[in-house]
Amino acid sequence: MSKYVSIEDTDTTLLKKWRPLILRSGAHTSVWVNAFLLMQLCCSFRLLIFLSLSMSIIGLDN
């Protein structure tokens, strides 16, 4: 029995779907994809804070 775990055993379905695209595009594109996803996360977080503050200002948060 091998002490190494196969990548196929640990992959999620989404990673299996996108891995060929990521491997073909290379590391440079992967960095841009990661930066884009991080930017989306930051924008979502800022929107959440804005909505929370807006609700507290107009008194909807009880």
PDB file of N, CA, C, O and CB in Angstrom:
ATOM      1  N   MET A   1       0.848  -1.189   0.000  1.00  0.00           N
ATOM      2  CA  MET A   1       0.000   0.000   0.000  1.00  0.00           C
ATOM      3  C   MET A   1       0.890   1.248   0.000  1.00  0.00           C
ATOM      4  O   MET A   1       1.838   1.353   0.778  1.00  0.00           O
ATOM      5  CB  MET A   1      -0.963   0.001   1.233  1.00  0.00           C
ATOM      6  N   SER A   2       0.571   2.161  -0.864  1.00  0.00           N
ATOM      7  CA  SER A   2       1.378   3.367  -0.991  1.00  0.00           C
ATOM      8  C   SER A   2       1.048   4.355   0.122  1.00  0.00           C
ATOM      9  O   SER A   2      -0.101   4.479   0.545  1.00  0.00           O
ATOM     10  CB  SER A   2       1.160   4.018  -2.361  1.00  0.00           C
ATOM     11  N   LYS A   3       2.080   5.052   0.585  1.00  0.00           N
ATOM     12  CA  LYS A   3       1.842   6.065   1.616  1.00  0.00           C
ATOM     13  C   LYS A   3       1.355   7.374   1.015  1.00  0.00           C
ATOM     14  O   LYS A   3       0.978   8.286   1.750  1.00  0.00           O
ATOM     15  CB  LYS A   3       3.111   6.308   2.420  1.00  0.00           C
ATOM     16  N   TYR A   4       1.357   7.480  -0.300  1.00  0.00           N
ATOM     17  CA  TYR A   4       0.908   8.688  -0.975  1.00  0.00           C
ATOM     18  C   TYR A   4      -0.548   8.548  -1.389  1.00  0.00           C
ATOM     19  O   TYR A   4      -0.991   7.473  -1.795  1.00  0.00           O
ATOM     20  CB  TYR A   4       1.788   8.986  -2.196  1.00  0.00           C
ATOM     21  N   VAL A   5      -1.280   9.637  -1.281  1.00  0.00           N
ATOM     22  CA  VAL A   5      -2.686   9.648  -1.679  1.00  0.00           C
ATOM     23  C   VAL A   5      -2.779  10.209  -3.083  1.00  0.00           C
ATOM     24  O   VAL A   5      -2.163  11.226  -3.402  1.00  0.00           O
ATOM     25  CB  VAL A   5      -3.554  10.479  -0.686  1.00  0.00           C
ATOM     26  N   SER A   6      -3.541   9.551  -3.904  1.00  0.00           N
ATOM     27  CA  SER A   6      -3.716  10.006  -5.281  1.00  0.00           C
ATOM     28  C   SER A   6      -4.469  11.326  -5.305  1.00  0.00           C
ATOM     29  O   SER A   6      -5.371  11.551  -4.499  1.00  0.00           O
ATOM     30  CB  SER A   6      -4.460   8.949  -6.117  1.00  0.00           C
ATOM     31  N   ILE A   7      -4.093  12.194  -6.233  1.00  0.00           N
ATOM     32  CA  ILE A   7      -4.803  13.467  -6.391  1.00  0.00           C
ATOM     33  C   ILE A   7      -6.256  13.204  -6.752  1.00  0.00           C
ATOM     34  O   ILE A   7      -7.151  13.934  -6.323  1.00  0.00           O
ATOM     35  CB  ILE A   7      -4.129  14.348  -7.472  1.00  0.00           C
ATOM     36  N   GLU A   8      -6.489  12.164  -7.538  1.00  0.00           N
ATOM     37  CA  GLU A   8      -7.858  11.829  -7.937  1.00  0.00           C
ATOM     38  C   GLU A   8      -8.724  11.496  -6.725  1.00  0.00           C
ATOM     39  O   GLU A   8      -9.935  11.716  -6.751  1.00  0.00           O
ATOM     40  CB  GLU A   8      -7.853  10.651  -8.917  1.00  0.00           C
ATOM     41  N   ASP A   9      -8.116  10.970  -5.669  1.00  0.00           N
ATOM     42  CA  ASP A   9      -8.867  10.611  -4.468  1.00  0.00           C
ATOM     43  C   ASP A   9      -9.262  11.829  -3.644  1.00  0.00           C
ATOM     44  O   ASP A   9     -10.236  11.779  -2.894  1.00  0.00           O
ATOM     45  CB  ASP A   9      -8.056   9.663  -3.615  1.00  0.00           C
ATOM     46  N   THR A  10      -8.519  12.918  -3.775  1.00  0.00           N
ATOM     47  CA  THR A  10      -8.764  14.075  -2.915  1.00  0.00           C
ATOM     48  C   THR A  10      -9.426  15.243  -3.637  1.00  0.00           C
ATOM     49  O   THR A  10      -9.841  16.209  -2.997  1.00  0.00           O
ATOM     50  CB  THR A  10      -7.473  14.536  -2.317  1.00  0.00           C
ATOM     51  N   ASP A  11      -9.528  15.165  -4.959  1.00  0.00           N
ATOM     52  CA  ASP A  11     -10.101  16.278  -5.723  1.00  0.00           C
ATOM     53  C   ASP A  11     -11.593  16.420  -5.497  1.00  0.00           C
ATOM     54  O   ASP A  11     -12.305  15.437  -5.291  1.00  0.00           O
ATOM     55  CB  ASP A  11      -9.829  16.094  -7.201  1.00  0.00           C
ATOM     56  N   THR A  12     -12.054  17.663  -5.539  1.00  0.00           N
ATOM     57  CA  THR A  12     -13.487  17.901  -5.578  1.00  0.00           C
ATOM     58  C   THR A  12     -13.924  17.918  -7.033  1.00  0.00           C
ATOM     59  O   THR A  12     -13.092  17.998  -7.936  1.00  0.00           O
ATOM     60  CB  THR A  12     -13.863  19.230  -4.860  1.00  0.00           C
ATOM     61  N   THR A  13     -15.211  17.844  -7.256  1.00  0.00           N
ATOM     62  CA  THR A  13     -15.725  17.831  -8.627  1.00  0.00           C
ATOM     63  C   THR A  13     -15.354  19.103  -9.365  1.00  0.00           C
ATOM     64  O   THR A  13     -15.002  19.052 -10.544  1.00  0.00           O
ATOM     65  CB  THR A  13     -17.239  17.654  -8.629  1.00  0.00           C
ATOM     66  N   LEU A  14     -15.426  20.243  -8.694  1.00  0.00           N
ATOM     67  CA  LEU A  14     -15.108  21.516  -9.345  1.00  0.00           C
ATOM     68  C   LEU A  14     -13.642  21.567  -9.761  1.00  0.00           C
ATOM     69  O   LEU A  14     -13.317  22.038 -10.851  1.00  0.00           O
ATOM     70  CB  LEU A  14     -15.431  22.690  -8.414  1.00  0.00           C
ATOM     71  N   LEU A  15     -12.760  21.083  -8.893  1.00  0.00           N
ATOM     72  CA  LEU A  15     -11.342  21.086  -9.233  1.00  0.00           C
ATOM     73  C   LEU A  15     -11.063  20.150 -10.404  1.00  0.00           C
ATOM     74  O   LEU A  15     -10.243  20.466 -11.267  1.00  0.00           O
ATOM     75  CB  LEU A  15     -10.501  20.680  -8.020  1.00  0.00           C
ATOM     76  N   LYS A  16     -11.736  19.004 -10.442  1.00  0.00           N
ATOM     77  CA  LYS A  16     -11.567  18.084 -11.569  1.00  0.00           C
ATOM     78  C   LYS A  16     -11.996  18.745 -12.868  1.00  0.00           C
ATOM     79  O   LYS A  16     -11.391  18.529 -13.918  1.00  0.00           O
ATOM     80  CB  LYS A  16     -12.370  16.794 -11.342  1.00  0.00           C
ATOM     81  N   LYS A  17     -13.045  19.551 -12.785  1.00  0.00           N
ATOM     82  CA  LYS A  17     -13.563  20.209 -13.985  1.00  0.00           C
ATOM     83  C   LYS A  17     -12.597  21.275 -14.489  1.00  0.00           C
ATOM     84  O   LYS A  17     -12.392  21.396 -15.696  1.00  0.00           O
ATOM     85  CB  LYS A  17     -14.932  20.834 -13.702  1.00  0.00           C
ATOM     86  N   TRP A  18     -12.002  22.049 -13.585  1.00  0.00           N
ATOM     87  CA  TRP A  18     -11.201  23.209 -13.995  1.00  0.00           C
ATOM     88  C   TRP A  18      -9.709  22.936 -14.072  1.00  0.00           C
ATOM     89  O   TRP A  18      -8.968  23.758 -14.611  1.00  0.00           O
ATOM     90  CB  TRP A  18     -11.437  24.336 -13.051  1.00  0.00           C
ATOM     91  N   ARG A  19      -9.242  21.799 -13.545  1.00  0.00           N
ATOM     92  CA  ARG A  19      -7.801  21.544 -13.541  1.00  0.00           C
ATOM     93  C   ARG A  19      -7.174  21.570 -14.934  1.00  0.00           C
ATOM     94  O   ARG A  19      -6.110  22.170 -15.089  1.00  0.00           O
ATOM     95  CB  ARG A  19      -7.529  20.213 -12.900  1.00  0.00           C
ATOM     96  N   PRO A  20      -7.776  20.950 -15.966  1.00  0.00           N
ATOM     97  CA  PRO A  20      -7.142  21.021 -17.299  1.00  0.00           C
ATOM     98  C   PRO A  20      -6.981  22.455 -17.795  1.00  0.00           C
ATOM     99  O   PRO A  20      -5.965  22.788 -18.405  1.00  0.00           O
ATOM    100  CB  PRO A  20      -7.963  20.228 -18.311  1.00  0.00           C
ATOM    101  N   LEU A  21      -7.971  23.305 -17.539  1.00  0.00           N
ATOM    102  CA  LEU A  21      -7.889  24.704 -17.960  1.00  0.00           C
ATOM    103  C   LEU A  21      -6.773  25.424 -17.214  1.00  0.00           C
ATOM    104  O   LEU A  21      -6.020  26.196 -17.809  1.00  0.00           O
ATOM    105  CB  LEU A  21      -9.232  25.418 -17.727  1.00  0.00           C
ATOM    106  N   ILE A  22      -6.665  25.173 -15.916  1.00  0.00           N
ATOM    107  CA  ILE A  22      -5.625  25.821 -15.117  1.00  0.00           C
ATOM    108  C   ILE A  22      -4.243  25.356 -15.568  1.00  0.00           C
ATOM    109  O   ILE A  22      -3.318  26.161 -15.666  1.00  0.00           O
ATOM    110  CB  ILE A  22      -5.829  25.525 -13.616  1.00  0.00           C
ATOM    111  N   LEU A  23      -4.102  24.065 -15.841  1.00  0.00           N
ATOM    112  CA  LEU A  23      -2.800  23.545 -16.263  1.00  0.00           C
ATOM    113  C   LEU A  23      -2.401  24.079 -17.631  1.00  0.00           C
ATOM    114  O   LEU A  23      -1.224  24.357 -17.865  1.00  0.00           O
ATOM    115  CB  LEU A  23      -2.822  22.020 -16.289  1.00  0.00           C
ATOM    116  N   ARG A  24      -3.365  24.227 -18.542  1.00  0.00           N
ATOM    117  CA  ARG A  24      -3.051  24.750 -19.875  1.00  0.00           C
ATOM    118  C   ARG A  24      -2.690  26.224 -19.820  1.00  0.00           C
ATOM    119  O   ARG A  24      -1.816  26.678 -20.559  1.00  0.00           O
ATOM    120  CB  ARG A  24      -4.229  24.540 -20.822  1.00  0.00           C
ATOM    121  N   SER A  25      -3.358  26.975 -18.948  1.00  0.00           N
ATOM    122  CA  SER A  25      -3.151  28.421 -18.923  1.00  0.00           C
ATOM    123  C   SER A  25      -1.839  28.808 -18.246  1.00  0.00           C
ATOM    124  O   SER A  25      -1.312  29.893 -18.493  1.00  0.00           O
ATOM    125  CB  SER A  25      -4.308  29.097 -18.215  1.00  0.00           C
ATOM    126  N   GLY A  26      -1.323  27.952 -17.417  1.00  0.00           N
ATOM    127  CA  GLY A  26      -0.049  28.213 -16.763  1.00  0.00           C
ATOM    128  C   GLY A  26      -0.200  28.996 -15.469  1.00  0.00           C
ATOM    129  O   GLY A  26      -1.293  29.430 -15.106  1.00  0.00           O
ATOM    130  N   ALA A  27       0.909  29.165 -14.791  1.00  0.00           N
ATOM    131  CA  ALA A  27       0.898  29.796 -13.471  1.00  0.00           C
ATOM    132  C   ALA A  27       0.553  31.278 -13.542  1.00  0.00           C
ATOM    133  O   ALA A  27      -0.062  31.813 -12.620  1.00  0.00           O
ATOM    134  CB  ALA A  27       2.246  29.619 -12.800  1.00  0.00           C
ATOM    135  N   HIS A  28       0.942  31.948 -14.628  1.00  0.00           N
ATOM    136  CA  HIS A  28       0.695  33.384 -14.733  1.00  0.00           C
ATOM    137  C   HIS A  28      -0.801  33.681 -14.688  1.00  0.00           C
ATOM    138  O   HIS A  28      -1.241  34.571 -13.961  1.00  0.00           O
ATOM    139  CB  HIS A  28       1.308  33.941 -16.026  1.00  0.00           C
ATOM    140  N   THR A  29      -1.578  32.934 -15.467  1.00  0.00           N
ATOM    141  CA  THR A  29      -3.025  33.130 -15.477  1.00  0.00           C
ATOM    142  C   THR A  29      -3.631  32.734 -14.140  1.00  0.00           C
ATOM    143  O   THR A  29      -4.577  33.365 -13.670  1.00  0.00           O
ATOM    144  CB  THR A  29      -3.670  32.325 -16.609  1.00  0.00           C
ATOM    145  N   SER A  30      -3.091  31.701 -13.536  1.00  0.00           N
ATOM    146  CA  SER A  30      -3.599  31.258 -12.245  1.00  0.00           C
ATOM    147  C   SER A  30      -3.457  32.358 -11.196  1.00  0.00           C
ATOM    148  O   SER A  30      -4.331  32.523 -10.345  1.00  0.00           O
ATOM    149  CB  SER A  30      -2.866  29.994 -11.789  1.00  0.00           C
ATOM    150  N   VAL A  31      -2.368  33.103 -11.255  1.00  0.00           N
ATOM    151  CA  VAL A  31      -2.178  34.227 -10.328  1.00  0.00           C
ATOM    152  C   VAL A  31      -3.260  35.273 -10.553  1.00  0.00           C
ATOM    153  O   VAL A  31      -3.811  35.812  -9.593  1.00  0.00           O
ATOM    154  CB  VAL A  31      -0.772  34.859 -10.503  1.00  0.00           C
ATOM    155  N   TRP A  32      -3.572  35.566 -11.820  1.00  0.00           N
ATOM    156  CA  TRP A  32      -4.616  36.549 -12.116  1.00  0.00           C
ATOM    157  C   TRP A  32      -5.981  36.062 -11.656  1.00  0.00           C
ATOM    158  O   TRP A  32      -6.783  36.850 -11.155  1.00  0.00           O
ATOM    159  CB  TRP A  32      -4.651  36.855 -13.611  1.00  0.00           C
ATOM    160  N   VAL A  33      -6.253  34.772 -11.819  1.00  0.00           N
ATOM    161  CA  VAL A  33      -7.530  34.213 -11.356  1.00  0.00           C
ATOM    162  C   VAL A  33      -7.633  34.341  -9.846  1.00  0.00           C
ATOM    163  O   VAL A  33      -8.680  34.730  -9.328  1.00  0.00           O
ATOM    164  CB  VAL A  33      -7.674  32.731 -11.780  1.00  0.00           C
ATOM    165  N   ASN A  34      -6.561  34.019  -9.133  1.00  0.00           N
ATOM    166  CA  ASN A  34      -6.571  34.145  -7.672  1.00  0.00           C
ATOM    167  C   ASN A  34      -6.759  35.599  -7.247  1.00  0.00           C
ATOM    168  O   ASN A  34      -7.491  35.875  -6.296  1.00  0.00           O
ATOM    169  CB  ASN A  34      -5.269  33.589  -7.077  1.00  0.00           C
ATOM    170  N   ALA A  35      -6.109  36.524  -7.940  1.00  0.00           N
ATOM    171  CA  ALA A  35      -6.266  37.946  -7.616  1.00  0.00           C
ATOM    172  C   ALA A  35      -7.699  38.399  -7.867  1.00  0.00           C
ATOM    173  O   ALA A  35      -8.259  39.164  -7.082  1.00  0.00           O
ATOM    174  CB  ALA A  35      -5.287  38.802  -8.442  1.00  0.00           C
ATOM    175  N   PHE A  36      -8.291  37.927  -8.959  1.00  0.00           N
ATOM    176  CA  PHE A  36      -9.673  38.289  -9.273  1.00  0.00           C
ATOM    177  C   PHE A  36     -10.628  37.761  -8.201  1.00  0.00           C
ATOM    178  O   PHE A  36     -11.522  38.482  -7.758  1.00  0.00           O
ATOM    179  CB  PHE A  36     -10.072  37.742 -10.657  1.00  0.00           C
ATOM    180  N   LEU A  37     -10.443  36.514  -7.786  1.00  0.00           N
ATOM    181  CA  LEU A  37     -11.311  35.941  -6.757  1.00  0.00           C
ATOM    182  C   LEU A  37     -11.152  36.671  -5.431  1.00  0.00           C
ATOM    183  O   LEU A  37     -12.134  36.880  -4.718  1.00  0.00           O
ATOM    184  CB  LEU A  37     -11.011  34.454  -6.574  1.00  0.00           C
ATOM    185  N   LEU A  38      -9.930  37.060  -5.092  1.00  0.00           N
ATOM    186  CA  LEU A  38      -9.700  37.820  -3.865  1.00  0.00           C
ATOM    187  C   LEU A  38     -10.374  39.184  -3.940  1.00  0.00           C
ATOM    188  O   LEU A  38     -10.941  39.652  -2.952  1.00  0.00           O
ATOM    189  CB  LEU A  38      -8.196  37.985  -3.609  1.00  0.00           C
ATOM    190  N   MET A  39     -10.315  39.824  -5.108  1.00  0.00           N
ATOM    191  CA  MET A  39     -10.965  41.114  -5.294  1.00  0.00           C
ATOM    192  C   MET A  39     -12.482  40.975  -5.133  1.00  0.00           C
ATOM    193  O   MET A  39     -13.123  41.827  -4.517  1.00  0.00           O
ATOM    194  CB  MET A  39     -10.620  41.696  -6.680  1.00  0.00           C
ATOM    195  N   GLN A  40     -13.055  39.899  -5.687  1.00  0.00           N
ATOM    196  CA  GLN A  40     -14.488  39.667  -5.551  1.00  0.00           C
ATOM    197  C   GLN A  40     -14.871  39.474  -4.091  1.00  0.00           C
ATOM    198  O   GLN A  40     -15.903  39.973  -3.641  1.00  0.00           O
ATOM    199  CB  GLN A  40     -14.914  38.450  -6.373  1.00  0.00           C
ATOM    200  N   LEU A  41     -14.042  38.752  -3.356  1.00  0.00           N
ATOM    201  CA  LEU A  41     -14.305  38.526  -1.939  1.00  0.00           C
ATOM    202  C   LEU A  41     -14.270  39.837  -1.165  1.00  0.00           C
ATOM    203  O   LEU A  41     -15.124  40.079  -0.313  1.00  0.00           O
ATOM    204  CB  LEU A  41     -13.289  37.542  -1.358  1.00  0.00           C
ATOM    205  N   CYS A  42     -13.285  40.683  -1.458  1.00  0.00           N
ATOM    206  CA  CYS A  42     -13.174  41.981  -0.781  1.00  0.00           C
ATOM    207  C   CYS A  42     -14.369  42.871  -1.105  1.00  0.00           C
ATOM    208  O   CYS A  42     -14.897  43.544  -0.220  1.00  0.00           O
ATOM    209  CB  CYS A  42     -11.870  42.688  -1.183  1.00  0.00           C
ATOM    210  N   CYS A  43     -14.797  42.878  -2.365  1.00  0.00           N
ATOM    211  CA  CYS A  43     -15.953  43.692  -2.757  1.00  0.00           C
ATOM    212  C   CYS A  43     -17.212  43.202  -2.058  1.00  0.00           C
ATOM    213  O   CYS A  43     -18.030  44.008  -1.615  1.00  0.00           O
ATOM    214  CB  CYS A  43     -16.149  43.661  -4.285  1.00  0.00           C
ATOM    215  N   SER A  44     -17.373  41.890  -1.955  1.00  0.00           N
ATOM    216  CA  SER A  44     -18.536  41.333  -1.274  1.00  0.00           C
ATOM    217  C   SER A  44     -18.526  41.722   0.197  1.00  0.00           C
ATOM    218  O   SER A  44     -19.568  42.046   0.766  1.00  0.00           O
ATOM    219  CB  SER A  44     -18.571  39.807  -1.421  1.00  0.00           C
ATOM    220  N   PHE A  45     -17.345  41.690   0.811  1.00  0.00           N
ATOM    221  CA  PHE A  45     -17.219  42.048   2.219  1.00  0.00           C
ATOM    222  C   PHE A  45     -17.549  43.522   2.427  1.00  0.00           C
ATOM    223  O   PHE A  45     -18.230  43.877   3.389  1.00  0.00           O
ATOM    224  CB  PHE A  45     -15.803  41.741   2.730  1.00  0.00           C
ATOM    225  N   ARG A  46     -17.066  44.385   1.524  1.00  0.00           N
ATOM    226  CA  ARG A  46     -17.367  45.818   1.636  1.00  0.00           C
ATOM    227  C   ARG A  46     -18.859  46.074   1.461  1.00  0.00           C
ATOM    228  O   ARG A  46     -19.428  46.922   2.150  1.00  0.00           O
ATOM    229  CB  ARG A  46     -16.569  46.622   0.593  1.00  0.00           C
ATOM    230  N   LEU A  47     -19.498  45.345   0.543  1.00  0.00           N
ATOM    231  CA  LEU A  47     -20.937  45.500   0.341  1.00  0.00           C
ATOM    232  C   LEU A  47     -21.701  45.073   1.588  1.00  0.00           C
ATOM    233  O   LEU A  47     -22.670  45.723   1.983  1.00  0.00           O
ATOM    234  CB  LEU A  47     -21.404  44.683  -0.876  1.00  0.00           C
ATOM    235  N   LEU A  48     -21.264  43.982   2.206  1.00  0.00           N
ATOM    236  CA  LEU A  48     -21.905  43.510   3.427  1.00  0.00           C
ATOM    237  C   LEU A  48     -21.796  44.550   4.540  1.00  0.00           C
ATOM    238  O   LEU A  48     -22.770  44.803   5.247  1.00  0.00           O
ATOM    239  CB  LEU A  48     -21.283  42.187   3.877  1.00  0.00           C
ATOM    240  N   ILE A  49     -20.629  45.148   4.698  1.00  0.00           N
ATOM    241  CA  ILE A  49     -20.442  46.199   5.711  1.00  0.00           C
ATOM    242  C   ILE A  49     -21.321  47.404   5.399  1.00  0.00           C
ATOM    243  O   ILE A  49     -21.951  47.965   6.296  1.00  0.00           O
ATOM    244  CB  ILE A  49     -18.959  46.629   5.785  1.00  0.00           C
ATOM    245  N   PHE A  50     -21.366  47.808   4.118  1.00  0.00           N
ATOM    246  CA  PHE A  50     -22.181  48.952   3.723  1.00  0.00           C
ATOM    247  C   PHE A  50     -23.654  48.709   4.034  1.00  0.00           C
ATOM    248  O   PHE A  50     -24.330  49.584   4.576  1.00  0.00           O
ATOM    249  CB  PHE A  50     -21.999  49.247   2.232  1.00  0.00           C
ATOM    250  N   LEU A  51     -24.151  47.517   3.690  1.00  0.00           N
ATOM    251  CA  LEU A  51     -25.556  47.212   3.956  1.00  0.00           C
ATOM    252  C   LEU A  51     -25.841  47.163   5.449  1.00  0.00           C
ATOM    253  O   LEU A  51     -26.892  47.615   5.902  1.00  0.00           O
ATOM    254  CB  LEU A  51     -25.943  45.888   3.311  1.00  0.00           C
ATOM    255  N   SER A  52     -24.913  46.620   6.203  1.00  0.00           N
ATOM    256  CA  SER A  52     -25.084  46.551   7.650  1.00  0.00           C
ATOM    257  C   SER A  52     -25.144  47.949   8.263  1.00  0.00           C
ATOM    258  O   SER A  52     -25.996  48.225   9.108  1.00  0.00           O
ATOM    259  CB  SER A  52     -23.946  45.745   8.281  1.00  0.00           C
ATOM    260  N   LEU A  53     -24.236  48.829   7.835  1.00  0.00           N
ATOM    261  CA  LEU A  53     -24.240  50.201   8.342  1.00  0.00           C
ATOM    262  C   LEU A  53     -25.489  50.949   7.905  1.00  0.00           C
ATOM    263  O   LEU A  53     -26.059  51.717   8.681  1.00  0.00           O
ATOM    264  CB  LEU A  53     -22.996  50.947   7.871  1.00  0.00           C
ATOM    265  N   SER A  54     -25.918  50.732   6.671  1.00  0.00           N
ATOM    266  CA  SER A  54     -27.124  51.398   6.179  1.00  0.00           C
ATOM    267  C   SER A  54     -28.342  50.978   6.982  1.00  0.00           C
ATOM    268  O   SER A  54     -29.185  51.807   7.323  1.00  0.00           O
ATOM    269  CB  SER A  54     -27.342  51.088   4.698  1.00  0.00           C
ATOM    270  N   MET A  55     -28.435  49.682   7.284  1.00  0.00           N
ATOM    271  CA  MET A  55     -29.572  49.200   8.064  1.00  0.00           C
ATOM    272  C   MET A  55     -29.551  49.775   9.470  1.00  0.00           C
ATOM    273  O   MET A  55     -30.602  50.091  10.028  1.00  0.00           O
ATOM    274  CB  MET A  55     -29.574  47.675   8.122  1.00  0.00           C
ATOM    275  N   SER A  56     -28.362  49.915  10.049  1.00  0.00           N
ATOM    276  CA  SER A  56     -28.297  50.458  11.402  1.00  0.00           C
ATOM    277  C   SER A  56     -28.621  51.949  11.415  1.00  0.00           C
ATOM    278  O   SER A  56     -29.186  52.451  12.387  1.00  0.00           O
ATOM    279  CB  SER A  56     -26.914  50.215  12.004  1.00  0.00           C
ATOM    280  N   ILE A  57     -28.267  52.661  10.344  1.00  0.00           N
ATOM    281  CA  ILE A  57     -28.558  54.095  10.274  1.00  0.00           C
ATOM    282  C   ILE A  57     -30.057  54.342  10.158  1.00  0.00           C
ATOM    283  O   ILE A  57     -30.592  55.247  10.798  1.00  0.00           O
ATOM    284  CB  ILE A  57     -27.826  54.734   9.086  1.00  0.00           C
ATOM    285  N   ILE A  58     -30.741  53.529   9.333  1.00  0.00           N
ATOM    286  CA  ILE A  58     -32.181  53.761   9.155  1.00  0.00           C
ATOM    287  C   ILE A  58     -33.017  52.993  10.171  1.00  0.00           C
ATOM    288  O   ILE A  58     -34.243  53.099  10.163  1.00  0.00           O
ATOM    289  CB  ILE A  58     -32.605  53.369   7.745  1.00  0.00           C
ATOM    290  N   GLY A  59     -32.373  52.221  11.049  1.00  0.00           N
ATOM    291  CA  GLY A  59     -33.081  51.576  12.148  1.00  0.00           C
ATOM    292  C   GLY A  59     -33.752  50.270  11.814  1.00  0.00           C
ATOM    293  O   GLY A  59     -34.732  49.916  12.470  1.00  0.00           O
ATOM    294  N   LEU A  60     -33.275  49.526  10.818  1.00  0.00           N
ATOM    295  CA  LEU A  60     -33.894  48.254  10.463  1.00  0.00           C
ATOM    296  C   LEU A  60     -33.275  47.063  11.183  1.00  0.00           C
ATOM    297  O   LEU A  60     -33.764  45.941  11.054  1.00  0.00           O
ATOM    298  CB  LEU A  60     -33.800  48.044   8.985  1.00  0.00           C
ATOM    299  N   ASP A  61     -32.215  47.293  11.933  1.00  0.00           N
ATOM    300  CA  ASP A  61     -31.535  46.161  12.568  1.00  0.00           C
ATOM    301  C   ASP A  61     -32.060  45.853  13.968  1.00  0.00           C
ATOM    302  O   ASP A  61     -31.532  44.970  14.644  1.00  0.00           O
ATOM    303  CB  ASP A  61     -30.057  46.433  12.640  1.00  0.00           C
ATOM    304  N   ASN A  62     -33.089  46.569  14.407  1.00  0.00           N
ATOM    305  CA  ASN A  62     -33.707  46.391  15.733  1.00  0.00           C
ATOM    306  C   ASN A  62     -32.705  46.667  16.815  1.00  0.00           C
ATOM    307  O   ASN A  62     -33.031  46.571  17.998  1.00  0.00           O
ATOM    308  CB  ASN A  62     -34.275  44.976  15.896  1.00  0.00           C
TER     309      ASN A  62
END
